Amino acid sequence: MSRLYDDSLYRFDAPQTSYWEATAGDAKVNASPLSGDESCDVAIIGGGYTGLSSALHLARDYGTDVRVLEAGHFGWGASGRNGGFCCMGGTGLGSSGVIKTYGAEAARAYYRTQVDAVELVRHIAVDENIDIQMQGDGELDTAHTKRSYERLKLEHEALTRVLGIEAELFDAGEFRERFYDSAEQYGGMLVRPTFGLHPLRYCRGLAVAAARHGAVLHDGSEVIDWSKGDDGRHRLATRGGTLRARKVIYATNGFISENLRPEFSGYTLPIISAIIATRPLSDEERAAHHWHTEQPAANTRRILNYYRMLPDGRFLLGGRGHGRGEPSGQRQTFEELQRALGRIWPHWRDVEIEYQWLGLICFTGSLRSVIGQTEDDASVFYGYGYHGNGVANATWTGKKLAAWIGTGKSPPLPEVIQGLGKKFPMPQLRFKYLQLGIAFSGWLDRRGG
């Protein structure tokens, strides 16, 4: 299959050497590769948050005969690799951009679903007894320059006065006293609701819950062919067998195989995001930067960094990747993240890095997440494109897709996320677009914007 990135990013039989994999706990997912010729009412392609939330809600709430096909193990993809931010967002536009593009009323409707999405994850974790290692109750957006603090003030105005989202603004001194200090700290904003979690424990917990309620899970089952028979049933072929289904949910996000269905070709742009995690920091090391918060955080750079202090005292730092994921690009990515760690938090410059890994997030041509039914085939549903905010958004999307199929009626959906949106012009040039965008954003960041 043709892929945008290096083949090393698509080795479904090889787990990432991540901190999450090393601390995934003892939850056992009842799954096995698809074998022989099987059938079901609803087949789901993709065993991440979207697919597993769909499966959980279909099986638990509607008694649907549902199966999930996952190419790797459950949690192999972005759902087991991300930074563990259960937060609002889901677009590449920001709150001001959503308001400008869709209008205040549509933006408010969208952000209400964002709050609901965060709370949905919290409720699922409690209801299904999933140990997600929850931390904090909000997200810190840290101004990395004086000019970016002025931009943050405008964002705060949009969130609180237009969208009705809870947010607090702090100058540099207040921010230092309440949260932390660094070489790039000029004040910040705390936005609620948001919390940190262990993403792989959450993903596996969803899988365990879905199976407990009757969903059938197949790991190691990459879909390599998708056709539809004269009987109107879809035929999904893997290397081990075939699955026939009346309806299909396509939920592979940044790892989408565009050649399986032409309707999805050219709409997405996967982007590499990479993470490093240090050894546990001592109390003295944390005090050197006045760190006394469990809130997940990100800075205001256009090529942003996101970061958290983990429950065991390790510091997690993420950012964008270089190249197509080939070995040289991976080395450059991790070296740059280590330089960023030392630049922003000088007292931690020489702290050992114990874990490093990467994966793919998913942008769309419309810079928003999407949910819907294909125009030419009402039996095909989809949900993806979370722009790095998939923990909450994907879970919510999965629940809505389940309600759509389970009731036979489209649920109320905000205008912002309906339909496939815009296709990238000349999709074969998407990687070039990305390179130009990163170069321009980096130039703006260097100018202090």
C-alpha positions as CSV (number, residue, x, y, z in Angstrom):
1,M,0.0,0.0,0.0
2,S,1.2,3.5,-0.8
3,R,2.0,5.5,2.4
4,L,3.1,9.1,3.0
5,Y,5.8,8.2,5.5
6,D,8.7,5.7,5.9
7,D,7.7,2.1,6.2
8,S,9.1,2.0,9.7
9,L,6.0,3.9,10.9
10,Y,3.7,1.1,9.6
11,R,5.3,-2.0,11.2
12,F,2.1,-3.2,12.9
13,D,3.8,-6.1,14.5
14,A,6.4,-3.9,16.3
15,P,5.3,-2.0,19.5
16,Q,6.8,1.4,20.1
17,T,9.5,1.5,22.8
18,S,7.4,4.1,24.7
19,Y,7.0,4.9,28.4
20,W,3.3,4.0,28.0
21,E,4.1,0.5,26.7
22,A,6.6,0.0,29.6
23,T,3.9,1.0,32.2
24,A,0.7,-0.3,30.5
25,G,-0.4,-2.3,33.5
26,D,-1.8,-5.8,33.6
27,A,-5.1,-5.4,31.7
28,K,-5.5,-8.3,29.3
29,V,-7.4,-7.6,26.0
30,N,-9.4,-10.6,24.8
31,A,-8.5,-10.4,21.1
32,S,-7.2,-12.7,18.3
33,P,-6.4,-12.3,14.6
34,L,-9.3,-12.7,12.2
35,S,-9.3,-16.2,10.8
36,G,-11.6,-17.8,8.2
37,D,-14.8,-16.3,6.9
38,E,-16.7,-14.4,9.6
39,S,-19.7,-12.0,9.6
40,C,-21.3,-9.3,11.8
41,D,-23.7,-6.5,11.6
42,V,-21.1,-3.7,12.0
43,A,-17.4,-3.9,11.3
44,I,-15.0,-1.3,12.6
45,I,-11.7,-0.7,10.9
46,G,-9.3,0.7,13.5
47,G,-8.8,-0.2,17.1
48,G,-8.0,3.2,18.6
49,Y,-10.3,5.5,20.7
50,T,-12.8,6.1,17.9
51,G,-13.2,2.4,16.9
52,L,-13.2,1.1,20.5
53,S,-15.6,3.8,21.7
54,S,-17.9,2.9,18.8
55,A,-17.7,-0.8,19.7
56,L,-18.3,-0.2,23.4
57,H,-21.3,1.9,22.9
58,L,-22.8,-0.3,20.1
59,A,-22.4,-3.4,22.1
60,R,-23.3,-2.0,25.5
61,D,-26.1,0.4,24.6
62,Y,-27.6,-1.1,21.5
63,G,-26.8,-4.8,21.7
64,T,-25.2,-4.7,18.2
65,D,-23.2,-7.5,16.8
66,V,-19.9,-5.7,16.2
67,R,-16.3,-6.6,15.5
68,V,-13.2,-4.5,15.5
69,L,-10.3,-5.0,13.1
70,E,-6.9,-3.6,14.3
71,A,-3.7,-3.9,12.3
72,G,-1.4,-4.1,15.3
73,H,-2.2,-4.7,19.0
74,F,-4.9,-2.6,20.6
75,G,-3.2,0.7,21.4
76,W,-0.5,0.2,18.7
77,G,-1.3,3.5,17.0
78,A,-1.8,7.1,18.2
79,S,-4.2,6.0,20.9
80,G,-1.4,4.3,22.7
81,R,1.4,6.8,21.9
82,N,0.1,10.3,22.4
83,G,0.9,12.7,25.2
84,G,-2.1,11.8,27.3
85,F,-3.9,15.1,27.2
86,C,-7.7,14.7,27.5
87,C,-8.5,18.2,26.3
88,M,-10.6,20.4,24.1
89,G,-9.6,21.4,20.6
90,G,-9.9,19.0,17.7
91,T,-9.2,21.6,15.0
92,G,-6.1,23.4,13.6
93,L,-8.0,26.7,13.7
94,G,-7.9,27.5,17.4
95,S,-11.0,29.0,19.1
96,S,-10.7,32.4,17.4
97,G,-10.4,30.6,14.0
98,V,-13.5,28.5,14.6
99,I,-15.4,31.6,15.5
100,K,-14.2,33.5,12.4
101,T,-14.8,30.6,10.0
102,Y,-18.2,29.3,11.3
103,G,-19.6,32.1,13.4
104,A,-20.1,32.5,17.1
105,E,-23.3,30.4,17.4
106,A,-21.8,27.4,15.5
107,A,-18.5,27.8,17.5
108,R,-20.4,27.7,20.8
109,A,-22.3,24.6,19.8
110,Y,-19.0,23.0,18.8
111,Y,-17.2,23.9,22.1
112,R,-20.1,22.5,24.1
113,T,-19.4,19.2,22.5
114,Q,-15.7,19.6,23.5
115,V,-16.6,20.0,27.2
116,D,-18.9,16.9,26.8
117,A,-16.1,15.0,25.2
118,V,-13.7,15.5,28.1
119,E,-16.4,14.6,30.6
120,L,-17.3,11.5,28.6
121,V,-13.8,10.1,29.0
122,R,-14.0,10.8,32.8
123,H,-17.3,9.0,33.0
124,I,-16.2,6.0,30.9
125,A,-13.1,5.5,33.1
126,V,-15.3,5.5,36.3
127,D,-18.2,3.4,34.9
128,E,-15.9,0.8,33.3
129,N,-13.3,0.8,36.1
130,I,-10.4,1.8,33.9
131,D,-7.2,2.9,35.8
132,I,-6.2,5.9,33.6
133,Q,-3.9,7.6,36.2
134,M,-5.8,10.9,35.9
135,Q,-3.8,14.1,36.7
136,G,-4.9,17.7,36.9
137,D,-8.1,19.5,36.0
138,G,-7.1,21.9,33.3
139,E,-4.6,22.7,30.5
140,L,-1.9,25.3,30.8
141,D,-1.2,27.4,27.7
142,T,2.2,29.1,28.4
143,A,3.2,32.3,26.5
144,H,6.7,31.8,25.2
145,T,7.3,35.5,24.5
146,K,5.8,38.9,25.6
147,R,4.1,39.2,22.2
148,S,2.5,35.8,22.5
149,Y,1.1,36.7,25.8
150,E,-0.8,39.5,24.0
151,R,-2.2,36.9,21.6
152,L,-3.1,34.7,24.6
153,K,-5.2,37.6,26.0
154,L,-7.3,37.6,22.8
155,E,-7.7,33.8,23.0
156,H,-8.8,34.2,26.6
157,E,-11.4,36.7,25.5
158,A,-12.7,34.4,22.8
159,L,-13.0,31.4,25.1
160,T,-14.6,33.1,28.0
161,R,-16.8,35.9,26.5
162,V,-17.9,34.2,23.2
163,L,-17.7,30.5,23.8
164,G,-18.5,30.3,27.5
165,I,-15.4,28.2,28.4
166,E,-13.8,28.4,31.8
167,A,-10.3,30.0,31.5
168,E,-8.0,32.0,33.8
169,L,-5.2,34.4,32.7
170,F,-2.0,34.8,34.7
171,D,0.9,37.2,34.3
172,A,4.4,35.8,34.5
173,G,4.8,36.3,38.3
174,E,1.4,34.7,39.1
175,F,2.1,31.9,36.7
176,R,5.5,31.2,38.4
177,E,3.9,31.1,41.8
178,R,1.1,28.8,40.9
179,F,2.6,26.5,38.3
180,Y,6.2,26.7,37.1
181,D,8.9,28.9,35.6
182,S,11.2,28.5,32.6
183,A,13.3,30.5,30.2
184,E,10.2,30.9,28.0
185,Q,7.5,31.9,30.4
186,Y,5.8,35.2,30.1
187,G,2.5,34.3,31.6
188,G,-0.2,31.9,30.6
189,M,-3.8,30.7,30.7
190,L,-5.5,27.7,32.5
191,V,-8.4,26.2,30.5
192,R,-10.9,23.8,32.0
193,P,-11.9,21.0,31.7
194,T,-8.8,19.1,30.7
195,F,-6.8,16.4,32.5
196,G,-3.8,14.2,31.9
197,L,-4.1,10.4,31.7
198,H,-2.2,7.3,30.7
199,P,-3.3,6.9,27.1
200,L,-2.5,3.3,26.6
201,R,-4.1,2.2,29.8
202,Y,-7.2,4.1,28.7
203,C,-7.1,2.5,25.2
204,R,-6.7,-1.0,26.6
205,G,-9.4,-0.3,29.1
206,L,-11.8,0.6,26.3
207,A,-10.9,-2.6,24.6
208,V,-11.5,-4.7,27.7
209,A,-14.8,-3.0,28.3
210,A,-16.0,-3.4,24.7
211,A,-15.2,-7.1,24.8
212,R,-16.9,-7.5,28.1
213,H,-20.1,-6.0,26.7
214,G,-20.0,-8.3,23.7
215,A,-17.8,-6.8,21.0
216,V,-15.5,-9.2,19.2
217,L,-11.9,-7.8,18.8
218,H,-9.3,-8.9,16.2
219,D,-5.7,-7.7,16.6
220,G,-3.0,-8.3,14.0
221,S,-5.7,-7.9,11.3
222,E,-4.8,-5.2,8.8
223,V,-7.5,-4.7,6.2
224,I,-5.8,-5.2,2.8
225,D,-8.9,-5.2,0.6
226,W,-12.4,-3.8,0.9
227,S,-15.2,-4.7,-1.6
228,K,-19.0,-5.0,-1.6
229,G,-20.9,-8.0,-2.9
230,D,-24.2,-8.2,-4.8
231,D,-25.9,-8.9,-1.5
232,G,-25.0,-5.4,-0.2
233,R,-22.6,-6.7,2.4
234,H,-19.1,-5.4,2.7
235,R,-16.2,-7.8,2.5
236,L,-13.1,-6.8,4.5
237,A,-10.1,-9.1,3.7
238,T,-7.1,-9.5,6.0
239,R,-4.2,-11.8,5.6
240,G,-5.9,-14.3,7.9
241,G,-9.5,-14.2,6.8
242,T,-12.5,-12.2,5.6
243,L,-15.2,-10.3,7.5
244,R,-18.6,-9.6,6.0
245,A,-20.7,-6.8,7.5
246,R,-23.8,-4.8,6.8
247,K,-22.2,-1.5,7.9
248,V,-18.6,-0.3,8.3
249,I,-17.0,2.4,10.4
250,Y,-13.7,3.7,9.1
251,A,-11.7,4.9,12.1
252,T,-8.0,4.8,11.4
253,N,-7.2,8.5,11.8
254,G,-3.5,9.3,10.9
255,F,-2.8,5.7,9.8
256,I,-5.6,5.8,7.2
257,S,-5.1,3.6,4.1
258,E,-6.5,5.9,1.3
259,N,-6.4,3.2,-1.4
260,L,-9.0,1.1,0.4
261,R,-11.8,3.5,-0.4
262,P,-11.4,6.3,-3.0
263,E,-13.9,8.5,-1.1
264,F,-11.2,9.1,1.5
265,S,-8.2,9.8,-0.7
266,G,-6.6,13.2,-0.4
267,Y,-8.5,14.5,2.6
268,T,-6.0,13.9,5.4
269,L,-2.4,14.9,6.2
270,P,-0.7,12.7,8.8
271,I,2.0,14.6,10.8
272,I,4.7,13.1,12.9
273,S,4.6,13.9,16.5
274,A,7.4,12.7,18.8
275,I,7.8,12.4,22.6
276,I,10.7,12.0,25.0
277,A,10.5,11.1,28.7
278,T,13.2,11.7,31.2
279,R,14.3,9.7,34.2
280,P,12.3,10.6,37.4
281,L,13.3,14.1,38.6
282,S,14.2,14.7,42.2
283,D,12.3,17.2,44.3
284,E,15.4,19.5,44.1
285,E,15.4,19.3,40.3
286,R,11.7,20.2,40.1
287,A,12.2,23.0,42.5
288,A,14.9,24.5,40.3
289,H,12.1,25.5,37.9
290,H,9.5,26.0,40.6
291,W,7.5,23.1,39.2
292,H,4.5,22.3,41.4
293,T,1.7,21.4,39.1
294,E,0.1,18.3,37.7
295,Q,-1.7,20.2,34.9
296,P,-0.7,19.1,31.3
297,A,0.7,22.1,29.4
298,A,1.7,23.4,26.0
299,N,3.5,26.6,24.8
300,T,2.2,29.1,22.3
301,R,4.8,28.4,19.6
302,R,3.2,27.7,16.3
303,I,5.3,24.6,16.2
304,L,4.4,23.9,19.7
305,N,5.8,21.8,22.5
306,Y,3.5,20.0,24.9
307,Y,4.6,18.6,28.2
308,R,3.6,17.1,31.5
309,M,5.1,16.0,34.8
310,L,4.1,12.3,35.0
311,P,3.0,10.6,38.3
312,D,6.4,9.0,38.9
313,G,8.2,12.3,38.5
314,R,9.4,11.9,34.9
315,F,9.1,14.8,32.5
316,L,7.4,14.2,29.2
317,L,8.1,16.6,26.3
318,G,6.5,16.3,22.8
319,G,6.8,18.2,19.5
320,R,6.8,17.8,15.8
321,G,8.9,15.4,13.8
322,H,11.3,15.8,10.9
323,G,11.5,14.0,7.6
324,R,9.3,11.0,6.7
325,G,10.2,9.0,9.8
326,E,13.3,7.5,8.3
327,P,16.1,6.8,10.8
328,S,18.0,10.0,10.1
329,G,14.8,12.0,10.5
330,Q,14.0,10.3,13.8
331,R,17.5,11.1,15.2
332,Q,17.1,14.7,14.2
333,T,13.7,14.8,15.9
334,F,14.8,13.4,19.2
335,E,18.0,15.5,19.2
336,E,15.9,18.7,18.7
337,L,13.5,17.7,21.5
338,Q,16.4,17.3,23.9
339,R,17.8,20.8,22.8
340,A,14.3,22.2,23.4
341,L,14.3,20.7,26.9
342,G,17.6,22.3,27.7
343,R,16.6,25.7,26.1
344,I,13.3,26.0,27.9
345,W,14.3,24.4,31.2
346,P,18.1,25.0,31.5
347,H,18.4,23.3,34.9
348,W,17.2,20.0,33.3
349,R,19.6,20.3,30.3
350,D,21.6,17.2,31.3
351,V,18.8,15.0,32.7
352,E,18.9,11.6,31.1
353,I,16.3,10.7,28.5
354,E,15.0,7.1,29.1
355,Y,12.2,6.8,26.5
356,Q,11.6,8.3,23.1
357,W,9.0,7.4,20.5
358,L,6.9,8.9,17.7
359,G,3.6,8.4,15.9
360,L,1.2,10.2,13.6
361,I,-1.5,12.8,14.3
362,C,-4.1,13.6,11.6
363,F,-4.8,17.0,10.0
364,T,-7.6,17.4,7.4
365,G,-7.9,19.8,4.5
366,S,-10.5,21.7,6.4
367,L,-8.4,21.8,9.6
368,R,-11.2,20.2,11.6
369,S,-12.2,16.8,12.7
370,V,-14.9,15.0,10.6
371,I,-17.8,12.6,11.2
372,G,-20.3,11.4,8.8
373,Q,-21.7,8.9,6.3
374,T,-20.3,8.6,2.8
375,E,-22.5,10.2,0.1
376,D,-22.6,7.2,-2.2
377,D,-23.0,4.5,0.4
378,A,-25.1,5.1,3.5
379,S,-23.7,1.9,5.1
380,V,-20.2,3.4,5.5
381,F,-19.5,5.8,8.4
382,Y,-16.3,7.6,9.4
383,G,-14.7,9.7,12.1
384,Y,-11.2,11.0,12.3
385,G,-8.9,14.1,12.0
386,Y,-8.4,15.3,15.6
387,H,-5.4,17.5,15.1
388,G,-3.6,16.2,18.1
389,N,-6.6,16.3,20.4
390,G,-7.9,12.8,19.9
391,V,-8.3,11.4,23.4
392,A,-11.6,13.2,24.1
393,N,-12.7,14.0,20.5
394,A,-12.3,10.4,19.3
395,T,-14.1,9.0,22.2
396,W,-17.0,11.4,21.7
397,T,-17.0,10.7,17.9
398,G,-17.2,7.0,18.6
399,K,-20.2,7.4,20.8
400,K,-22.0,9.5,18.2
401,L,-21.3,7.0,15.5
402,A,-22.7,4.3,17.7
403,A,-25.8,6.3,18.3
404,W,-26.2,7.0,14.6
405,I,-26.0,3.3,13.7
406,G,-27.8,2.0,16.8
407,T,-30.9,4.3,16.4
408,G,-30.8,4.6,12.6
409,K,-30.9,8.3,12.9
410,S,-28.2,10.9,12.6
411,P,-27.5,12.5,16.0
412,P,-27.4,16.2,16.5
413,L,-23.9,17.3,15.3
414,P,-22.3,20.7,15.3
415,E,-21.9,22.2,11.8
416,V,-18.1,22.5,12.4
417,I,-17.5,18.8,12.1
418,Q,-20.1,17.5,9.6
419,G,-18.9,15.8,6.4
420,L,-15.6,15.2,4.8
421,G,-14.8,18.8,4.2
422,K,-12.1,20.0,1.7
423,K,-9.8,17.8,-0.2
424,F,-6.2,18.9,-0.4
425,P,-5.4,20.4,-3.8
426,M,-3.0,18.1,-5.7
427,P,-2.8,15.6,-2.8
428,Q,0.4,14.1,-4.1
429,L,2.1,17.4,-2.9
430,R,0.8,17.2,0.7
431,F,4.3,16.5,2.2
432,K,5.6,19.6,0.4
433,Y,2.7,21.6,1.9
434,L,3.7,20.4,5.3
435,Q,7.4,21.3,4.8
436,L,6.5,24.8,3.7
437,G,4.1,25.2,6.6
438,I,6.7,24.1,9.2
439,A,9.3,26.4,7.7
440,F,7.0,29.4,7.8
441,S,5.8,28.6,11.3
442,G,9.3,28.2,12.5
443,W,10.3,31.6,11.0
444,L,7.4,33.2,12.8
445,D,8.4,31.5,16.1
446,R,12.0,32.8,15.7
447,R,10.7,36.3,15.2
448,G,9.0,36.0,18.6
449,G,5.4,36.0,17.4
